[in-house]
């Protein structure tokens, strides 16, 4: 229970810090980018709703005991990956005033690798701890970093 | 439908997609999408493009 509370508090704290930071330096997107990104958010919302319904059905039908933090985070993280993936795929992930894109991509990849190692290690050891399962979800950060690099490569090629 | 008139006007001004994009305040991909006909710009963006290329809306965006 305390772990769950810790995760929820950490997520809320992160969001508050992010909003404060984002308010100072807001990314600028043009009209096409905004349109596509909004479509990505719509798909992310649908993903969250569908994922929640599927999880509810699975947990109720099979009477599975899944950690509440994992149940809470899985739809949110999947929704985040859908929004990020769609944005990267459509070439709208990089803002007009974006800086340090390569560093951002590298950070995503390094965090993704670190989290993946922890997650896979826990998965192999068959640990039922919430943190191993939750960290496994962050494997997608690695893919987001790769997506950024792919976007940079495409941009360079097009130029 | 491809917007070849925009592409020709841009080439006539000796501008790259990136340079035109910087002039009108959008991304290079947006200019590319307009030229390929994959995106219909708003009237505000059309006007900014026309001003940057010294053309009228009819010249660039009115279908033949």
gemmi code that builds the backbone of each chain (N, CA, C; Angstrom):
import gemmi

chains = {
    "A": [
        ("UNK", (0.839, -1.204, 0.000), (0.000, 0.000, 0.000), (0.877, 1.257, 0.000)),
        ("UNK", (1.934, 1.221, 0.825), (2.795, 2.391, 0.909), (3.535, 2.600, -0.410)),
        ("UNK", (3.855, 1.464, -1.085), (4.517, 1.563, -2.388), (3.612, 2.269, -3.390)),
        ("UNK", (2.341, 1.871, -3.373), (1.378, 2.475, -4.293), (1.257, 3.972, -4.036)),
        ("UNK", (1.169, 4.318, -2.768), (1.070, 5.734, -2.410), (2.310, 6.489, -2.861)),
        ("UNK", (3.457, 5.832, -2.712), (4.711, 6.468, -3.124), (4.710, 6.744, -4.629)),
        ("UNK", (4.242, 5.732, -5.391), (4.216, 5.885, -6.854), (3.279, 7.021, -7.245)),
        ("UNK", (2.086, 7.024, -6.635), (1.104, 8.057, -6.976), (1.649, 9.442, -6.613)),
        ("UNK", (2.260, 9.542, -5.431), (2.833, 10.835, -5.016), (3.937, 11.267, -5.966)),
        ("UNK", (4.769, 10.294, -6.365), (5.879, 10.618, -7.265), (5.351, 11.111, -8.605)),
        ("UNK", (4.307, 10.443, -9.123), (3.727, 10.853, -10.415), (3.146, 12.257, -10.315)),
        ("UNK", (2.414, 12.530, -9.219), (1.815, 13.861, -9.031), (2.912, 14.921, -8.910)),
        ("UNK", (3.958, 14.608, -8.127), (5.065, 15.564, -7.954), (5.739, 15.830, -9.296)),
        ("UNK", (5.952, 14.753, -10.074), (6.584, 14.911, -11.386), (5.737, 15.806, -12.285)),
        ("UNK", (4.406, 15.572, -12.257), (3.520, 16.371, -13.109), (3.550, 17.842, -12.714)),
        ("UNK", (3.564, 18.105, -11.401), (3.600, 19.506, -10.937), (4.895, 20.175, -11.393)),
        ("UNK", (6.021, 19.459, -11.193), (7.319, 20.019, -11.603), (7.344, 20.250, -13.107)),
        ("UNK", (6.803, 19.270, -13.855), (6.798, 19.388, -15.312), (5.975, 20.597, -15.760)),
        ("UNK", (4.799, 20.761, -15.132), (3.934, 21.882, -15.513), (4.602, 23.220, -15.205)),
        ("UNK", (5.284, 23.286, -14.061), (5.993, 24.518, -13.713), (7.086, 24.800, -14.724)),
        ("UNK", (7.806, 23.733, -15.097), (8.905, 23.863, -16.048), (8.370, 24.221, -17.428)),
        ("UNK", (7.278, 23.533, -17.821), (6.708, 23.747, -19.152), (6.133, 25.151, -19.281)),
        ("UNK", (5.637, 25.695, -18.165), (5.065, 27.041, -18.213), (6.139, 28.073, -18.538)),
        ("UNK", (7.375, 27.786, -18.127), (8.464, 28.731, -18.383), (8.922, 28.657, -19.841)),
        ("UNK", (9.069, 27.441, -20.318), (9.586, 27.287, -21.671), (8.643, 26.365, -22.444)),
        ("UNK", (7.730, 26.969, -23.159), (6.717, 26.182, -23.861), (7.190, 25.862, -25.274)),
        ("UNK", (7.020, 24.614, -25.665), (7.381, 24.219, -27.024), (6.401, 24.825, -28.021)),
        ("UNK", (6.933, 25.233, -29.159), (6.073, 25.819, -30.189), (5.898, 24.819, -31.330)),
        ("UNK", (4.662, 24.616, -31.727), (4.359, 23.723, -32.846), (3.535, 24.500, -33.861)),
        ("UNK", (3.710, 24.173, -35.141), (2.882, 24.856, -36.135), (1.512, 24.180, -36.221)),
        ("UNK", (0.648, 24.720, -37.107), (-0.751, 24.263, -37.133), (-0.892, 22.786, -37.507)),
        ("UNK", (-0.042, 22.317, -38.452), (-0.120, 20.912, -38.839), (0.345, 20.003, -37.700)),
        ("UNK", (1.421, 20.405, -37.055), (1.923, 19.610, -35.939), (0.887, 19.535, -34.817)),
        ("UNK", (0.249, 20.682, -34.530), (-0.766, 20.714, -33.470), (-1.926, 19.789, -33.814)),
        ("UNK", (-2.340, 19.832, -35.078), (-3.454, 18.985, -35.526), (-3.126, 17.503, -35.334)),
        ("UNK", (-1.944, 17.102, -35.779), (-1.555, 15.697, -35.697), (-1.334, 15.271, -34.253)),
        ("UNK", (-0.727, 16.152, -33.459), (-0.489, 15.817, -32.056), (-1.819, 15.646, -31.318)),
        ("UNK", (-2.796, 16.493, -31.630), (-4.106, 16.357, -30.992), (-4.761, 15.036, -31.374)),
        ("UNK", (-4.559, 14.617, -32.636), (-5.084, 13.317, -33.055), (-4.389, 12.202, -32.258)),
        ("UNK", (-3.086, 12.376, -32.021), (-2.338, 11.409, -31.214), (-2.890, 11.316, -29.798)),
        ("UNK", (-3.244, 12.483, -29.219), (-3.816, 12.475, -27.864), (-5.163, 11.752, -27.859)),
        ("UNK", (-5.921, 11.908, -28.940), (-7.218, 11.219, -29.026), (-7.006, 9.710, -29.030)),
        ("UNK", (-6.038, 9.248, -29.839), (-5.740, 7.814, -29.878), (-5.243, 7.322, -28.521)),
        ("UNK", (-4.458, 8.177, -27.851), (-3.948, 7.806, -26.524), (-5.108, 7.652, -25.544)),
        ("UNK", (-6.072, 8.555, -25.622), (-7.233, 8.475, -24.731), (-8.011, 7.183, -24.988)),
        ("UNK", (-8.202, 6.861, -26.279), (-8.911, 5.625, -26.621), (-8.140, 4.419, -26.080)),
        ("UNK", (-6.807, 4.457, -26.205), (-5.977, 3.363, -25.694), (-6.167, 3.185, -24.197)),
        ("UNK", (-6.170, 4.303, -23.471), (-6.329, 4.228, -22.016), (-7.683, 3.607, -21.664)),
        ("UNK", (-8.729, 4.040, -22.348), (-10.076, 3.527, -22.055), (-10.155, 2.037, -22.359)),
        ("UNK", (-9.674, 1.640, -23.555), (-9.738, 0.224, -23.957), (-8.888, -0.630, -23.014)),
        ("UNK", (-7.691, -0.135, -22.690), (-6.791, -0.883, -21.809), (-7.430, -1.080, -20.437)),
        ("UNK", (-8.062, -0.029, -19.932), (-8.736, -0.153, -18.633), (-9.846, -1.193, -18.683)),
        ("UNK", (-10.623, -1.177, -19.766), (-11.721, -2.139, -19.900), (-11.180, -3.568, -19.981)),
        ("UNK", (-10.137, -3.760, -20.796), (-9.555, -5.102, -20.945), (-8.988, -5.588, -19.613)),
        ("UNK", (-8.275, -4.706, -18.919), (-7.707, -5.090, -17.620), (-8.812, -5.458, -16.644)),
        ("UNK", (-9.885, -4.664, -16.646), (-11.011, -4.941, -15.753), (-11.605, -6.306, -16.047)),
        ("UNK", (-11.802, -6.587, -17.349), (-12.374, -7.882, -17.743), (-11.457, -9.029, -17.345)),
        ("UNK", (-10.170, -8.868, -17.641), (-9.208, -9.938, -17.362), (-9.115, -10.206, -15.859)),
        ("UNK", (-9.003, -9.132, -15.096), (-8.851, -9.293, -13.640), (-10.109, -9.906, -13.033)),
        ("UNK", (-11.272, -9.454, -13.505), (-12.526, -9.975, -12.955), (-12.776, -11.414, -13.389)),
        ("UNK", (-12.503, -11.689, -14.666), (-12.810, -13.026, -15.203), (-11.895, -14.098, -14.630)),
        ("UNK", (-10.612, -13.794, -14.600), (-9.639, -14.814, -14.177), (-9.223, -14.658, -12.715)),
        ("UNK", (-9.812, -13.675, -12.064), (-9.522, -13.446, -10.645), (-8.018, -13.326, -10.404)),
        ("UNK", (-7.364, -12.573, -11.254), (-5.914, -12.411, -11.135), (-5.580, -11.423, -10.021)),
        ("UNK", (-4.438, -11.661, -9.397), (-3.988, -10.719, -8.372), (-2.820, -9.916, -8.958)),
        ("UNK", (-3.164, -8.768, -9.469), (-2.140, -7.900, -10.055), (-1.995, -6.666, -9.165)),
        ("UNK", (-0.746, -6.258, -8.963), (-0.495, -5.107, -8.087), (-1.243, -3.877, -8.594)),
        ("UNK", (-1.822, -3.136, -7.654), (-2.665, -1.998, -8.041), (-1.858, -0.914, -8.775)),
        ("UNK", (-0.582, -0.751, -8.376), (0.250, 0.258, -9.051), (0.431, -0.093, -10.520)),
        ("UNK", (0.601, -1.385, -10.784), (0.759, -1.843, -12.168), (-0.524, -1.596, -12.958)),
        ("UNK", (-1.662, -1.937, -12.336), (-2.953, -1.712, -13.000), (-3.180, -0.232, -13.273)),
        ("UNK", (-2.733, 0.585, -12.349), (-2.927, 2.035, -12.486), (-2.047, 2.610, -13.590)),
        ("UNK", (-0.810, 2.133, -13.635), (0.165, 2.746, -14.542), (0.110, 2.195, -15.964)),
        ("UNK", (-0.280, 0.921, -16.110), (-0.241, 0.304, -17.444), (-1.026, 1.105, -18.492)),
        ("UNK", (-2.304, 1.457, -18.234), (-3.035, 2.220, -19.264), (-2.401, 3.580, -19.540)),
        ("UNK", (-1.932, 4.244, -18.470), (-1.343, 5.581, -18.658), (-0.078, 5.494, -19.497)),
        ("UNK", (0.777, 4.523, -19.161), (2.039, 4.381, -19.889), (1.784, 3.983, -21.341)),
        ("UNK", (0.838, 3.060, -21.544), (0.523, 2.655, -22.927), (-0.022, 3.840, -23.723)),
        ("UNK", (-0.895, 4.617, -23.085), (-1.440, 5.808, -23.743), (-0.332, 6.786, -24.117)),
        ("UNK", (0.631, 6.918, -23.201), (1.766, 7.818, -23.453), (2.568, 7.336, -24.665)),
        ("UNK", (2.766, 6.030, -24.742), (3.532, 5.484, -25.865), (2.778, 5.643, -27.187)),
        ("UNK", (1.457, 5.504, -27.136), (0.666, 5.691, -28.359), (0.801, 7.129, -28.852)),
        ("UNK", (0.655, 8.093, -27.917), (0.769, 9.510, -28.296), (2.168, 9.808, -28.836)),
        ("UNK", (3.190, 9.313, -28.128), (4.572, 9.580, -28.551), (4.876, 8.895, -29.884)),
        ("UNK", (4.452, 7.637, -29.999), (4.718, 6.868, -31.220), (4.052, 7.489, -32.435)),
        ("UNK", (2.791, 7.893, -32.271), (2.069, 8.485, -33.394), (2.717, 9.803, -33.809)),
        ("UNK", (3.097, 10.576, -32.798), (3.727, 11.866, -33.072), (5.056, 11.684, -33.809)),
        ("UNK", (5.847, 10.717, -33.372), (7.143, 10.460, -34.015), (6.922, 9.931, -35.437)),
        ("UNK", (5.970, 9.003, -35.580), (5.696, 8.401, -36.888), (5.276, 9.462, -37.903)),
        ("UNK", (4.491, 10.448, -37.437), (4.003, 11.495, -38.345), (4.997, 12.643, -38.498)),
        ("UNK", (6.104, 12.567, -37.785), (7.137, 13.599, -37.917), (6.795, 14.903, -37.237)),
        ("UNK", (6.012, 14.842, -36.166), (5.626, 16.080, -35.481), (6.148, 16.130, -34.053)),
        ("UNK", (7.105, 15.272, -33.746), (7.552, 15.192, -32.352), (8.515, 16.307, -31.979)),
        ("UNK", (9.188, 16.876, -32.968), (10.207, 17.883, -32.673), (9.614, 19.276, -32.832)),
        ("UNK", (9.624, 20.043, -31.748), (9.031, 21.382, -31.764), (9.879, 22.335, -32.607)),
        ("UNK", (9.247, 23.448, -32.997), (9.964, 24.422, -33.830), (11.151, 25.035, -33.088)),
        ("UNK", (10.979, 25.208, -31.758), (12.054, 25.825, -30.972), (12.826, 24.784, -30.151)),
        ("UNK", (12.804, 23.535, -30.616), (13.462, 22.456, -29.857), (14.975, 22.610, -29.905)),
        ("UNK", (15.592, 22.316, -28.773), (17.052, 22.352, -28.700), (17.532, 21.036, -28.083)),
        ("UNK", (18.786, 20.738, -28.292), (19.411, 19.551, -27.692), (18.629, 18.272, -28.007)),
        ("UNK", (18.219, 18.111, -29.254), (17.395, 16.951, -29.603), (18.184, 15.661, -29.459)),
        ("UNK", (19.456, 15.690, -29.890), (20.265, 14.469, -29.792), (20.474, 14.060, -28.339)),
        ("UNK", (20.677, 15.063, -27.488), (20.869, 14.750, -26.067), (19.587, 14.148, -25.493)),
        ("UNK", (18.428, 14.725, -25.874), (17.152, 14.182, -25.410), (16.990, 12.734, -25.828)),
        ("UNK", (17.305, 12.460, -27.109), (17.179, 11.090, -27.608), (18.096, 10.164, -26.831)),
        ("UNK", (19.331, 10.610, -26.587), (20.296, 9.780, -25.854), (19.798, 9.508, -24.439)),
        ("UNK", (19.222, 10.541, -23.793), (18.705, 10.354, -22.425), (17.578, 9.322, -22.413)),
        ("UNK", (16.676, 9.426, -23.396), (15.578, 8.457, -23.486), (16.132, 7.037, -23.638)),
        ("UNK", (17.134, 6.890, -24.510), (17.677, 5.560, -24.768), (18.373, 5.019, -23.514)),
        ("UNK", (19.161, 5.852, -22.861), (19.882, 5.386, -21.662), (18.887, 5.001, -20.562)),
        ("UNK", (17.891, 5.865, -20.328), (16.888, 5.535, -19.300), (16.148, 4.259, -19.683)),
        ("UNK", (15.787, 4.155, -20.967), (15.088, 2.958, -21.440), (15.896, 1.699, -21.208)),
        ("UNK", (17.197, 1.770, -21.517), (18.054, 0.590, -21.330), (18.139, 0.235, -19.846)),
        ("UNK", (18.367, 1.255, -19.007), (18.503, 0.997, -17.569), (17.224, 0.366, -17.000)),
        ("UNK", (16.077, 0.961, -17.370), (14.810, 0.446, -16.857), (14.525, -0.940, -17.410)),
        ("UNK", (14.890, -1.142, -18.677), (14.638, -2.441, -19.299), (15.450, -3.530, -18.610)),
        ("UNK", (16.715, -3.216, -18.303), (17.569, -4.206, -17.635), (16.946, -4.604, -16.306)),
        ("UNK", (16.503, -3.603, -15.541), (15.857, -3.889, -14.255), (14.584, -4.704, -14.452)),
        ("UNK", (13.786, -4.275, -15.421), (12.525, -4.955, -15.668), (12.713, -6.386, -16.108)),
        ("UNK", (13.637, -6.595, -17.069), (13.861, -7.954, -17.584), (14.456, -8.835, -16.493)),
        ("UNK", (15.348, -8.241, -15.687), (15.943, -9.006, -14.584), (14.847, -9.493, -13.634)),
        ("UNK", (13.915, -8.602, -13.305), (12.810, -8.979, -12.432), (11.895, -9.986, -13.099)),
        ("UNK", (11.715, -9.819, -14.402), (10.838, -10.724, -15.149), (11.416, -12.132, -15.154)),
        ("UNK", (12.738, -12.224, -15.376), (13.403, -13.532, -15.413), (13.354, -14.184, -14.032)),
        ("UNK", (13.557, -13.378, -13.018), (13.556, -13.930, -11.658), (12.139, -14.230, -11.172)),
        ("UNK", (11.149, -13.926, -12.023), (9.736, -14.174, -11.699), (9.323, -13.512, -10.388)),
        ("UNK", (9.835, -12.327, -10.194), (9.442, -11.607, -8.993), (8.090, -10.947, -9.236)),
        ("UNK", (7.259, -11.033, -8.230), (5.918, -10.459, -8.380), (5.851, -9.035, -7.836)),
        ("UNK", (7.028, -8.488, -7.519), (7.020, -7.130, -6.970), (6.494, -6.150, -8.012)),
        ("UNK", (5.739, -5.170, -7.554), (5.166, -4.211, -8.493), (6.239, -3.452, -9.236)),
        ("UNK", (7.358, -3.171, -8.542), (8.337, -2.285, -9.160), (8.982, -2.922, -10.391)),
        ("UNK", (9.167, -4.242, -10.360), (9.764, -4.893, -11.527), (8.802, -4.842, -12.712)),
        ("UNK", (7.534, -5.123, -12.428), (6.540, -5.080, -13.506), (6.393, -3.673, -14.060)),
        ("UNK", (6.396, -2.699, -13.155), (6.201, -1.327, -13.586), (7.396, -0.829, -14.391)),
        ("UNK", (8.581, -1.192, -13.914), (9.776, -0.767, -14.634), (9.817, -1.383, -16.027)),
        ("UNK", (9.268, -2.593, -16.133), (9.245, -3.256, -17.426), (8.472, -2.438, -18.446)),
        ("UNK", (7.455, -1.718, -17.935), (6.648, -0.872, -18.825), (7.491, 0.213, -19.473)),
        ("UNK", (8.537, 0.635, -18.767), (9.339, 1.756, -19.254), (10.283, 1.356, -20.385)),
        ("UNK", (10.215, 0.083, -20.774), (10.986, -0.388, -21.927), (10.716, 0.503, -23.141)),
        ("UNK", (9.472, 0.996, -23.213), (9.075, 1.819, -24.354), (9.868, 3.103, -24.470)),
        ("UNK", (10.431, 3.592, -23.349), (11.238, 4.813, -23.420), (12.402, 4.632, -24.376)),
        ("UNK", (12.935, 3.432, -24.380), (14.020, 3.082, -25.294), (13.548, 3.276, -26.737)),
        ("UNK", (12.327, 2.811, -26.994), (11.771, 2.936, -28.344), (11.512, 4.402, -28.704)),
        ("UNK", (11.090, 5.191, -27.715), (10.864, 6.619, -27.967), (12.173, 7.292, -28.359)),
        ("UNK", (13.248, 6.949, -27.658), (14.569, 7.501, -27.991), (14.990, 7.113, -29.389)),
        ("UNK", (14.784, 5.848, -29.737), (15.116, 5.387, -31.089), (14.272, 6.125, -32.127)),
        ("UNK", (13.001, 6.357, -31.769), (12.109, 7.090, -32.665), (12.605, 8.498, -32.932)),
        ("UNK", (13.085, 9.159, -31.894), (13.658, 10.507, -32.031), (14.824, 10.471, -33.016)),
        ("UNK", (15.722, 9.501, -32.807), (16.898, 9.405, -33.673), (16.479, 9.136, -35.115)),
        ("UNK", (15.461, 8.269, -35.279), (14.946, 7.962, -36.621), (14.428, 9.239, -37.276)),
        ("UNK", (13.713, 10.052, -36.470), (13.163, 11.302, -36.984), (14.281, 12.242, -37.442)),
        ("UNK", (15.338, 12.314, -36.639), (16.484, 13.150, -37.003), (17.117, 12.665, -38.297)),
        ("UNK", (17.232, 11.338, -38.415), (17.829, 10.740, -39.610), (17.011, 11.088, -40.851)),
        ("UNK", (15.673, 10.951, -40.726), (14.787, 11.259, -41.860), (14.907, 12.734, -42.248)),
        ("UNK", (14.938, 13.608, -41.220), (15.063, 15.051, -41.483), (16.350, 15.363, -42.231)),
        ("UNK", (17.440, 14.751, -41.771), (18.741, 15.005, -42.377), (18.742, 14.532, -43.830)),
        ("UNK", (18.134, 13.358, -44.043), (18.090, 12.779, -45.381), (17.262, 13.665, -46.316)),
        ("UNK", (16.129, 14.176, -45.777), (15.240, 15.004, -46.605), (15.901, 16.326, -46.984)),
        ("UNK", (16.743, 16.853, -46.051), (17.423, 18.116, -46.348), (18.425, 17.958, -47.482)),
    ],
    "B": [
        ("UNK", (-3.870, 16.371, -54.092), (-3.387, 16.976, -55.324), (-2.120, 17.802, -55.044)),
        ("UNK", (-1.060, 17.522, -55.810), (0.206, 18.209, -55.570), (0.100, 19.697, -55.896)),
        ("UNK", (0.764, 20.491, -55.074), (0.778, 21.936, -55.323), (2.089, 22.288, -56.031)),
        ("UNK", (2.103, 22.094, -57.329), (3.321, 22.359, -58.102), (3.591, 23.849, -58.246)),
        ("UNK", (2.503, 24.659, -58.141), (2.683, 26.110, -58.282), (3.484, 26.662, -57.097)),
        ("UNK", (3.210, 26.117, -55.935), (3.971, 26.540, -54.752), (5.437, 26.141, -54.885)),
        ("UNK", (5.632, 24.923, -55.329), (7.005, 24.427, -55.495), (7.769, 25.282, -56.516)),
        ("UNK", (7.079, 25.608, -57.613), (7.717, 26.417, -58.659), (8.022, 27.827, -58.148)),
        ("UNK", (7.076, 28.406, -57.384), (7.288, 29.757, -56.853), (8.444, 29.760, -55.859)),
        ("UNK", (8.525, 28.718, -55.058), (9.628, 28.623, -54.086), (10.959, 28.486, -54.812)),
        ("UNK", (10.967, 27.637, -55.834), (12.207, 27.446, -56.601), (12.577, 28.733, -57.330)),
        ("UNK", (11.534, 29.466, -57.784), (11.776, 30.735, -58.471), (12.451, 31.763, -57.571)),
        ("UNK", (12.148, 31.695, -56.290), (12.777, 32.602, -55.312), (14.092, 32.024, -54.790)),
        ("UNK", (14.456, 30.865, -55.298), (15.689, 30.189, -54.894), (15.714, 29.902, -53.382)),
        ("UNK", (14.564, 29.439, -52.909), (14.467, 29.117, -51.480), (14.350, 27.610, -51.304)),
        ("UNK", (14.974, 27.098, -50.264), (14.777, 25.688, -49.923), (13.502, 25.578, -49.078)),
        ("UNK", (13.033, 24.351, -48.889), (11.839, 24.160, -48.048), (12.086, 24.690, -46.642)),
        ("UNK", (13.299, 24.446, -46.131), (13.629, 24.893, -44.777), (13.629, 26.413, -44.687)),
        ("UNK", (14.170, 27.075, -45.718), (14.224, 28.542, -45.696), (12.815, 29.140, -45.753)),
        ("UNK", (11.965, 28.569, -46.607), (10.587, 29.052, -46.671), (9.865, 28.781, -45.348)),
        ("UNK", (10.121, 27.605, -44.787), (9.495, 27.253, -43.507), (9.905, 28.249, -42.421)),
        ("UNK", (11.190, 28.612, -42.398), (11.653, 29.590, -41.401), (10.999, 30.960, -41.624)),
        ("UNK", (10.810, 31.322, -42.895), (10.201, 32.622, -43.197), (8.752, 32.709, -42.709)),
        ("UNK", (8.018, 31.608, -42.856), (6.592, 31.653, -42.502), (6.312, 31.069, -41.110)),
        ("UNK", (7.354, 30.569, -40.449), (7.195, 30.100, -39.062), (6.530, 28.756, -38.913)),
        ("UNK", (6.857, 27.827, -39.820), (6.356, 26.453, -39.684), (7.534, 25.493, -39.848)),
        ("UNK", (7.255, 24.190, -39.708), (8.324, 23.207, -39.866), (8.524, 22.878, -41.350)),
        ("UNK", (9.705, 22.358, -41.662), (9.994, 21.989, -43.057), (9.018, 20.925, -43.543)),
        ("UNK", (8.644, 20.002, -42.629), (7.723, 18.933, -43.017), (6.364, 19.480, -43.446)),
        ("UNK", (5.964, 20.596, -42.833), (4.668, 21.184, -43.189), (4.696, 21.725, -44.618)),
        ("UNK", (5.795, 22.415, -44.976), (5.927, 22.903, -46.353), (5.931, 21.722, -47.322)),
        ("UNK", (6.670, 20.678, -46.943), (6.729, 19.481, -47.787), (5.335, 18.865, -47.962)),
        ("UNK", (4.582, 18.803, -46.852), (3.236, 18.210, -46.909), (2.303, 19.045, -47.790)),
        ("UNK", (2.444, 20.373, -47.742), (1.599, 21.245, -48.582), (1.946, 21.028, -50.054)),
        ("UNK", (3.240, 20.964, -50.343), (3.658, 20.781, -51.749), (3.208, 19.426, -52.294)),
        ("UNK", (3.227, 18.429, -51.420), (2.804, 17.096, -51.869), (1.290, 16.949, -51.902)),
        ("UNK", (0.582, 17.930, -51.335), (-0.875, 17.857, -51.298), (-1.399, 17.004, -50.166)),
        ("UNK", (-0.532, 16.742, -49.180), (-0.963, 15.918, -48.040), (-1.589, 16.740, -46.914)),
        ("UNK", (-1.505, 18.050, -47.019), (-2.051, 18.895, -45.953), (-2.640, 20.163, -46.557)),
        ("UNK", (-3.839, 20.495, -46.134), (-4.486, 21.740, -46.562), (-4.232, 22.823, -45.518)),
        ("UNK", (-3.421, 23.818, -45.840), (-3.105, 24.845, -44.832), (-4.296, 25.751, -44.552)),
        ("UNK", (-4.257, 26.390, -43.388), (-5.296, 27.369, -43.061), (-5.062, 28.621, -43.911)),
        ("UNK", (-6.069, 29.483, -43.953), (-5.953, 30.696, -44.781), (-4.834, 31.594, -44.266)),
        ("UNK", (-4.639, 31.604, -42.939), (-3.563, 32.438, -42.376), (-2.192, 31.991, -42.884)),
        ("UNK", (-1.985, 30.680, -42.919), (-0.693, 30.171, -43.393), (-0.549, 30.417, -44.900)),
        ("UNK", (-1.650, 30.257, -45.631), (-1.611, 30.533, -47.074), (-1.160, 31.976, -47.322)),
        ("UNK", (-1.730, 32.899, -46.545), (-1.378, 34.323, -46.724), (0.098, 34.550, -46.410)),
        ("UNK", (0.576, 33.927, -45.320), (1.991, 34.109, -44.957), (2.917, 33.572, -46.053)),
        ("UNK", (2.529, 32.430, -46.644), (3.341, 31.860, -47.727), (3.333, 32.793, -48.937)),
        ("UNK", (2.146, 33.305, -49.253), (2.041, 34.215, -50.400), (2.885, 35.466, -50.188)),
        ("UNK", (2.848, 36.003, -48.977), (3.651, 37.200, -48.683), (5.143, 36.891, -48.801)),
        ("UNK", (5.539, 35.708, -48.336), (6.968, 35.353, -48.391), (7.435, 35.166, -49.828)),
        ("UNK", (6.533, 34.716, -50.705), (6.927, 34.440, -52.092), (6.493, 35.535, -53.065)),
        ("UNK", (5.926, 36.618, -52.526), (5.440, 37.731, -53.366), (4.448, 37.255, -54.423)),
        ("UNK", (3.523, 36.442, -54.003), (2.473, 35.930, -54.906), (1.115, 36.191, -54.279)),
        ("UNK", (0.057, 36.001, -55.079), (-1.299, 36.139, -54.536), (-1.853, 34.755, -54.216)),
        ("UNK", (-2.944, 34.759, -53.478), (-3.593, 33.486, -53.152), (-4.023, 32.766, -54.427)),
        ("UNK", (-4.512, 33.529, -55.382), (-4.923, 32.943, -56.661), (-3.745, 32.243, -57.360)),
        ("UNK", (-2.583, 32.924, -57.299), (-1.418, 32.360, -57.979), (-1.035, 30.982, -57.438)),
        ("UNK", (-1.107, 30.846, -56.124), (-0.565, 29.621, -55.508), (-1.604, 28.588, -55.120)),
        ("UNK", (-2.791, 29.049, -54.729), (-3.716, 28.098, -54.116), (-5.040, 27.943, -54.841)),
        ("UNK", (-5.256, 28.706, -55.897), (-6.524, 28.557, -56.625), (-6.367, 27.470, -57.688)),
        ("UNK", (-7.231, 26.442, -57.673), (-7.053, 25.355, -58.644), (-7.371, 25.816, -60.061)),
        ("UNK", (-6.658, 25.242, -61.002), (-6.893, 25.618, -62.402), (-8.208, 25.021, -62.905)),
    ],
}
model = gemmi.Model(1)
for chain_id, residues in chains.items():
    chain = gemmi.Chain(chain_id)
    for i, (resn, *xyz) in enumerate(residues, 1):
        res = gemmi.Residue()
        res.name, res.seqid = resn, gemmi.SeqId(i, " ")
        for name, pos in zip(("N", "CA", "C"), xyz):
            atom = gemmi.Atom()
            atom.name, atom.element = name, gemmi.Element(name[0])
            atom.pos, atom.b_iso = gemmi.Position(*pos), 0.0
            res.add_atom(atom)
        chain.add_residue(res)
    model.add_chain(chain)
structure = gemmi.Structure()
structure.add_model(model)
structure.setup_entities()
